[in-house]
Amino acid sequence: MGVEKNLSDALGIAHEPVVIKKEELVEYDPPEVLELPDEDEDYRLVRHTLRNLITKGNDALDEIVTIAKQNESARGFEVVSNLIKTIGETSKDLYALQKQKKDLREPDPASDPRKKSAESINVEQAVFVGSAAELLSALKKQKEDNGQNTV
């Protein structure tokens, strides 16, 4: 209270004491927190962050363009072009995030190896664990089975 009185005297104004009214405390009731799996929570966070970056980038772009026009410097226009490129890349990242989320929920059967049939599997390298005699007998048996099926 001493500082306030001294300021009032120095400024030549009447000193009025500050009265603090006690207000009733309102208890904070947090909103319901949705229990989401980690991947959904992460998706929402990344999506929100990317959208926020794009919005702020567009706002900054408007300001920087104005500054670059006023200064008429090459460096200002270089900054503008870099910001445009960054905003475009961030927009692509947001779109890629949407596609990744969709692919995780509904994988494309043509590109998802878990959905391919046994006929479409291409084995490039096969390893046989066993002796040479066991391999020869397995090959001989397979040859006999194929010979009987074609008759």
Backbone as numpy.savetxt, mean C-alpha at the origin, in Angstrom:
# Nx Ny Nz CAx CAy CAz Cx Cy Cz
-0.33 35.21 37.77 -1.16 36.39 37.77 -0.29 37.64 37.77
0.92 37.56 38.29 1.82 38.70 38.32 2.24 39.14 36.94
2.52 38.20 36.05 2.95 38.50 34.69 1.83 39.21 33.95
0.62 38.74 34.11 -0.52 39.35 33.42 -0.72 40.79 33.87
-0.58 41.05 35.19 -0.74 42.42 35.72 0.38 43.31 35.20
1.61 42.79 35.18 2.72 43.58 34.67 2.53 43.94 33.20
2.04 42.99 32.39 1.78 43.26 30.98 0.69 44.32 30.83
-0.37 44.20 31.62 -1.46 45.17 31.56 -0.95 46.57 31.91
-0.12 46.66 32.94 0.44 47.96 33.34 1.36 48.51 32.25
2.18 47.67 31.65 3.11 48.12 30.62 2.37 48.60 29.38
1.25 47.95 29.07 0.49 48.33 27.88 -0.51 49.44 28.18
-0.69 49.76 29.46 -1.60 50.84 29.84 -3.06 50.46 29.68
-3.39 49.22 29.92 -4.79 48.78 29.85 -5.20 48.26 31.21
-6.50 48.24 31.43 -7.01 47.78 32.72 -6.79 46.28 32.86
-6.40 45.89 34.04 -6.15 44.46 34.29 -7.45 43.80 34.74
-7.84 42.77 34.01 -9.01 41.99 34.40 -8.53 40.58 34.69
-8.83 40.10 35.87 -8.36 38.75 36.21 -9.02 37.71 35.32
-8.26 36.69 35.00 -8.75 35.59 34.17 -9.51 34.62 35.05
-10.73 34.34 34.67 -11.56 33.41 35.44 -11.68 32.13 34.63
-11.28 31.04 35.23 -11.37 29.75 34.55 -12.60 29.03 35.07
-13.48 28.74 34.17 -14.71 28.03 34.54 -14.44 26.54 34.46
-14.90 25.86 35.46 -14.78 24.41 35.44 -15.94 23.85 34.64
-15.58 23.12 33.61 -16.61 22.51 32.78 -16.71 21.04 33.14
-17.87 20.53 32.90 -18.09 19.11 33.18 -17.30 18.28 32.19
-16.60 17.31 32.69 -15.82 16.44 31.82 -16.74 15.48 31.10
-16.52 15.37 29.81 -17.28 14.42 29.00 -16.38 13.23 28.74
-16.88 12.08 29.06 -16.08 10.87 28.91 -15.95 10.53 27.43
-14.74 10.18 27.03 -14.46 9.83 25.64 -14.95 8.42 25.37
-15.75 8.29 24.35 -16.25 6.99 23.94 -15.70 6.70 22.55
-14.64 5.87 22.46 -14.03 5.63 21.15 -14.99 4.90 20.23
-14.88 5.14 18.93 -15.74 4.42 17.99 -15.39 2.94 17.99
-16.33 2.17 17.52 -16.10 0.73 17.47 -14.95 0.43 16.52
-14.05 -0.36 17.01 -12.90 -0.75 16.20 -13.25 -2.06 15.51
-13.16 -2.03 14.20 -13.43 -3.25 13.44 -12.24 -4.18 13.55
-12.50 -5.40 13.90 -11.42 -6.38 13.97 -11.19 -6.92 12.56
-10.19 -6.40 11.92 -9.86 -6.81 10.56 -8.61 -7.66 10.57
-8.51 -8.57 9.63 -7.24 -9.29 9.50 -6.12 -8.30 9.15
-4.91 -8.69 9.48 -3.77 -7.80 9.25 -3.66 -7.35 7.80
-3.92 -8.25 6.85 -3.75 -7.86 5.45 -4.78 -6.82 5.03
-6.01 -6.89 5.58 -7.01 -5.88 5.26 -6.66 -4.55 5.92
-6.18 -4.61 7.15 -5.78 -3.40 7.85 -4.61 -2.73 7.13
-3.63 -3.53 6.70 -2.49 -3.00 5.96 -2.93 -2.40 4.63
-3.84 -3.09 3.95 -4.36 -2.60 2.68 -5.00 -1.23 2.86
-5.83 -1.09 3.90 -6.50 0.19 4.13 -5.48 1.29 4.44
-4.47 0.95 5.24 -3.45 1.94 5.57 -2.68 2.37 4.33
-2.26 1.42 3.52 -1.50 1.75 2.30 -2.36 2.55 1.33
-3.60 2.14 1.18 -4.50 2.85 0.27 -4.72 4.28 0.74
-4.96 4.44 2.03 -5.18 5.78 2.58 -3.93 6.64 2.39
-2.77 6.06 2.65 -1.51 6.81 2.52 -1.28 7.23 1.06
-1.49 6.30 0.13 -1.27 6.63 -1.29 -2.24 7.72 -1.75
-3.50 7.60 -1.35 -4.49 8.62 -1.75 -4.12 9.97 -1.15
-3.66 9.96 0.10 -3.26 11.20 0.76 -2.05 11.82 0.04
-1.09 10.98 -0.33 0.09 11.48 -1.06 -0.31 12.09 -2.40
-1.23 11.46 -3.09 -1.66 11.98 -4.39 -2.37 13.32 -4.20
-3.24 13.42 -3.21 -3.96 14.66 -2.96 -3.00 15.79 -2.58
-2.10 15.51 -1.65 -1.14 16.54 -1.24 -0.20 16.90 -2.38
0.16 15.91 -3.19 1.02 16.18 -4.34 0.34 17.10 -5.34
-0.95 16.89 -5.57 -1.69 17.76 -6.49 -1.78 19.18 -5.94
-2.02 19.30 -4.63 -2.06 20.64 -4.02 -0.71 21.33 -4.13
0.35 20.59 -3.83 1.70 21.16 -3.92 2.04 21.52 -5.37
1.57 20.71 -6.30 1.84 20.98 -7.71 1.26 22.32 -8.13
0.04 22.62 -7.70 -0.57 23.90 -8.04 0.27 25.06 -7.52
0.74 24.94 -6.29 1.55 26.01 -5.70 2.91 26.14 -6.40
3.53 25.02 -6.68 4.86 25.05 -7.29 4.79 25.59 -8.72
3.72 25.28 -9.44 3.56 25.80 -10.80 3.47 27.32 -10.74
2.71 27.82 -9.78 2.58 29.28 -9.64 3.94 29.91 -9.35
4.69 29.31 -8.44 6.02 29.84 -8.09 6.96 29.76 -9.28
6.92 28.64 -10.01 7.81 28.48 -11.17 7.49 29.51 -12.25
6.22 29.81 -12.45 5.85 30.82 -13.46 6.31 32.20 -13.03
6.22 32.50 -11.74 6.64 33.82 -11.26 8.15 34.00 -11.36
8.90 32.97 -11.00 10.36 33.07 -11.03 10.95 32.88 -12.41
10.24 32.17 -13.26 10.70 31.87 -14.61 12.09 31.25 -14.61
12.30 30.30 -13.69 13.61 29.64 -13.63 13.47 28.21 -14.12
14.52 27.73 -14.72 14.52 26.35 -15.23 14.40 25.35 -14.09
15.02 25.65 -12.96 14.98 24.75 -11.81 13.54 24.57 -11.30
12.78 25.64 -11.30 11.38 25.56 -10.87 10.57 24.63 -11.75
10.77 24.72 -13.05 10.05 23.85 -13.97 10.55 22.40 -13.88
11.82 22.23 -13.55 12.34 20.88 -13.32 11.67 20.23 -12.11
11.49 21.02 -11.05 10.81 20.52 -9.86 9.37 20.15 -10.19
8.71 20.98 -10.99 7.33 20.70 -11.40 7.26 19.39 -12.17
8.19 19.19 -13.10 8.14 17.96 -13.91 8.43 16.72 -13.04
9.34 16.85 -12.08 9.61 15.72 -11.18 8.41 15.40 -10.30
7.71 16.43 -9.85 6.53 16.21 -9.02 5.42 15.56 -9.83
5.25 15.99 -11.07 4.24 15.37 -11.94 4.56 13.89 -12.13
5.82 13.58 -12.37 6.24 12.19 -12.55 5.97 11.38 -11.28
6.29 11.95 -10.12 6.09 11.25 -8.85 4.61 11.01 -8.59
3.78 12.00 -8.87 2.33 11.83 -8.67 1.80 10.74 -9.60
2.28 10.72 -10.83 1.86 9.68 -11.77 2.27 8.29 -11.30
3.49 8.17 -10.80 3.95 6.86 -10.29 3.15 6.43 -9.07
2.82 7.38 -8.20 2.02 7.05 -7.02 0.63 6.62 -7.43
0.08 7.25 -8.46 -1.24 6.84 -8.96 -1.19 5.41 -9.51
-0.11 5.10 -10.22 0.05 3.74 -10.73 0.19 2.74 -9.58
0.90 3.14 -8.52 1.04 2.27 -7.35 -0.31 2.00 -6.70
-1.17 3.03 -6.65 -2.50 2.85 -6.08 -3.31 1.87 -6.93
-3.22 2.00 -8.24 -3.93 1.08 -9.13 -3.37 -0.34 -8.99
-2.06 -0.47 -8.89 -1.44 -1.79 -8.73 -1.87 -2.42 -7.41
-2.02 -1.59 -6.38 -2.49 -2.10 -5.09 -3.88 -2.69 -5.22
-4.74 -2.01 -5.95 -6.10 -2.52 -6.17 -6.06 -3.86 -6.90
-5.21 -3.95 -7.92 -5.11 -5.19 -8.69 -4.57 -6.33 -7.83
-3.56 -6.03 -7.00 -2.99 -7.06 -6.12 -4.04 -7.56 -5.12
-4.83 -6.65 -4.60 -5.87 -7.02 -3.64 -6.89 -7.92 -4.33
-7.27 -7.57 -5.55 -8.23 -8.38 -6.30 -7.65 -9.77 -6.59
-6.38 -9.82 -6.99 -5.75 -11.10 -7.31 -5.62 -11.99 -6.08
-5.44 -11.38 -4.91 -5.35 -12.17 -3.69 -6.70 -12.79 -3.33
-7.76 -12.05 -3.60 -9.10 -12.56 -3.27 -9.61 -13.55 -4.32
-9.40 -13.22 -5.58 -9.90 -14.06 -6.68 -8.78 -14.31 -7.66
-7.93 -15.32 -7.43 -6.82 -15.56 -8.35 -7.31 -15.99 -9.73
-6.59 -15.57 -10.75 -6.92 -15.93 -12.12 -6.50 -17.37 -12.37
-7.44 -18.24 -12.75 -7.08 -19.64 -12.94 -6.02 -19.87 -14.01
-5.94 -18.98 -14.99 -4.95 -19.16 -16.05 -3.52 -18.91 -15.56
-3.37 -18.00 -14.59 -2.03 -17.68 -14.13 -1.71 -18.22 -12.75
-2.70 -18.75 -12.05 -2.47 -19.25 -10.69 -2.08 -20.72 -10.76
-0.87 -21.07 -10.31 -0.43 -22.46 -10.40 -1.26 -23.40 -9.53
-1.94 -22.87 -8.52 -2.77 -23.72 -7.65 -4.03 -24.17 -8.35
-4.44 -23.48 -9.41 -5.68 -23.79 -10.11 -5.47 -24.61 -11.38
-4.23 -24.89 -11.73 -3.96 -25.63 -12.98 -4.23 -27.11 -12.76
-4.61 -27.75 -13.84 -4.86 -29.18 -13.77 -3.54 -29.94 -13.91
-3.59 -31.23 -13.63 -2.38 -32.05 -13.69 -1.85 -32.15 -15.12
-2.73 -32.03 -16.11 -2.30 -32.14 -17.50 -1.48 -30.94 -17.94
-1.71 -29.78 -17.34 -1.03 -28.58 -17.80 0.28 -28.31 -17.07
0.69 -29.16 -16.16 1.92 -28.95 -15.42 3.11 -29.36 -16.29
4.09 -28.49 -16.37 5.28 -28.74 -17.17 6.44 -28.99 -16.20
6.98 -30.21 -16.22 8.10 -30.54 -15.35 9.38 -30.37 -16.15
10.22 -29.44 -15.70 11.48 -29.20 -16.40 12.59 -30.10 -15.88
12.59 -30.34 -14.59 13.62 -31.19 -13.99 12.94 -32.12 -13.00
13.24 -33.39 -13.11 12.71 -34.37 -12.17 13.88 -35.07 -11.50
13.73 -35.36 -10.24 14.81 -36.01 -9.50 14.29 -37.36 -9.01
15.04 -38.41 -9.29 14.69 -39.74 -8.80 15.62 -40.07 -7.64
15.00 -40.45 -6.54 15.79 -40.83 -5.37 15.72 -42.34 -5.26
16.82 -42.98 -5.46 16.87 -44.44 -5.40 18.09 -44.94 -6.16
18.18 -46.25 -6.26 19.34 -46.83 -6.95 19.05 -46.92 -8.44
20.10 -47.21 -9.20 19.96 -47.35 -10.65 19.08 -48.54 -10.99
19.18 -49.62 -10.21 18.37 -50.80 -10.46 16.89 -50.49 -10.27
16.55 -49.71 -9.22 15.16 -49.34 -8.98 14.62 -48.46 -10.10
15.45 -47.57 -10.61 15.04 -46.71 -11.71 14.78 -47.53 -12.97
15.68 -48.48 -13.28 15.48 -49.32 -14.46 14.23 -50.17 -14.34
13.95 -50.70 -13.16 12.75 -51.53 -13.00 11.49 -50.66 -13.09
11.53 -49.42 -12.58 10.37 -48.54 -12.68 10.12 -48.15 -14.13
11.18 -47.88 -14.89 11.03 -47.54 -16.30 10.50 -48.73 -17.11
11.00 -49.94 -16.77 10.56 -51.14 -17.46 9.07 -51.39 -17.19
8.66 -51.19 -15.95 7.26 -51.38 -15.58 6.38 -50.36 -16.29
6.83 -49.10 -16.36 6.05 -48.06 -17.04 5.93 -48.38 -18.53
7.00 -48.90 -19.12 6.98 -49.25 -20.54 5.99 -50.38 -20.79
5.97 -51.37 -19.90 5.03 -52.48 -20.03 3.59 -52.01 -19.88
3.36 -51.10 -18.91 2.00 -50.58 -18.69 1.52 -49.80 -19.91
2.38 -49.00 -20.51 2.02 -48.24 -21.69 1.79 -49.16 -22.89
2.55 -50.22 -22.98 2.39 -51.17 -24.07 1.06 -51.91 -23.96
0.62 -52.22 -22.75 -0.64 -52.95 -22.58 -1.83 -52.04 -22.81
-1.72 -50.76 -22.48 -2.84 -49.84 -22.62 -3.13 -49.50 -24.08
-2.12 -49.60 -24.95 -2.32 -49.22 -26.35 -2.89 -50.34 -27.17
-2.92 -51.56 -26.68 -3.39 -52.71 -27.46 -4.87 -52.71 -27.57
